[in-house]
């Protein structure tokens, strides 16, 4: 039997976890015990440190090129504009107006009888035109491609729901087919007693997760104050302080998380998920885009 393997980073944001195809993922799920997760991990001796706090601090500092002398002035103007819009509730009004927009596409595939149980929430479905297909099985997963032009570049993401037990195989198949090396998890397994995401990664004491077509092995991990990094090998044969319906306790931690996600991204779209795949995931992608706009002096 022929086998191929890859490593990935799973970043969970405490909300953070890191997994390698070697692939990378960021993750956070709301308040199932974060301490339980840490205790499970610490039964396995950690390997070499993956990243230092000093490195993360440097990543969070956006350093414009010398030719971009107007960056600081432009960034200050942007901040002042946003502050004014917030004071006048313009951003809130714009957000509330989205409820009255008519969808531009259908969700017929997601609504098909055979796919209904694959949706974590019945009213949060991917559009047919941008949904992520599972090519190997011609199957369905609640996930959407998102492409954002930034200057001459294009940022590419997959935003998806927190996997269910029944969709874990499809989730990893999607990651494999799209050659994604980073997964950003912005939810917990449970929040306030409600299931938000099935544990789709290997954990001690077993360190292996056997699926129908894949075997996952936890190779290394690092526990930081505000996220967890897991390096996972995938063989083919989680941000914790970001509550659902809330905001992160530390914006600095969020920026470090996003910048590390961007630094370690190597191939395929960045896979991001919270529970539904539209709230915290959307904010995460927007933060990534805005930081790149600022870095490139495009604001």
Protein Blocks (a to p, Z undefined) as FASTA:
>chain_A
ZZddddddddddfbdcdddfbdcdddddfkdcfklmmmmmmmpccdddfbdfklmmmmmp
ccddfklmmlmmmmmmmmmmmmmmmmnommmmmmmmmmmpccfbdcklmmpmklmmmpmb
lklccdfklmccdfklopacddddddddehjbccdddddddddfklmmmmmmmmmmnopa
bdcdfbdfbeghiafbdcfbdcdfklpacdfkbccddfbdcddfkbccdddddddfbdfk
lcehiacfblklmmmmmmmmmmmpmgdcdddddflopmmmmmmmmmmmmmmmmmnopZZ
